[in-house]
Amino acid sequence: MRDKVARWSSMLANVGELLENWLSLQATWIYLEAVFSSGDIARQLPQESKRFSQVDKMYAKIMSKAQEVEYVLEYVRTADDLRKSIAYMTEQLELCQKSLSGYLEQKRNQFFRFYFVSDPVILEILSQSSDPAGIQPRQQTTQLS
């Protein structure tokens, strides 16, 4: 019985680690998907946009396969390359994020006020650069009676 429990414990630990890596990948993918779906930033970083597109396709395949399988243990045990794929995609998304950080640093050097603004806000501003109303919406004035 002890050997069986040890095998299950090891397998569950591996599954837990894999799922943590998968969730981390998913969080990074969600963040970058919003960034690279914007046409302006994708044009400014074409190599990173292409890299993200490749990861996006791989991620979609993994997610569709995972949806077909009813139990996570079954999927993790049958997908030998899953761990390697997640590690590779994480590495590629980290490269995209690093280039994006460099791009934002360039923008901060050009516009010093950006040093006081968070990355998501700068990305929103840059993605709406052709729509001034989207960058700074009009404030509604209330009438006092």
WOGIFEN-V286626 format. One record per residue. PSI is psi as a letter, one per 40 degrees, with the letter a starting at -180 (NA if undefined). Layout:
# WOGIFEN-V286626
psi = [PSI	PSI]
This chain:
# WOGIFEN-V286626
psi = [d	d	d	d	d	d	d	d	d	d	d	d	d	d	d	d	d	d	d	d	d	d	d	d	d	d	d	d	d	d	d	d	d	d	d	e	e	h	d	d	d	d	d	d	g	d	d	d	d	d	d	d	d	d	d	d	d	d	d	d	d	d	d	d	d	d	d	d	h	d	h	d	d	d	d	d	d	d	g	d	e	d	d	d	d	d	d	d	d	d	d	d	d	d	d	d	d	d	d	d	d	d	d	d	d	d	d	d	d	d	g	d	d	e	e	e	i	i	d	d	d	d	d	d	d	d	e	f	d	e	g	d	d	d	d	g	i	i	h	h	i	i	h	h	NA]
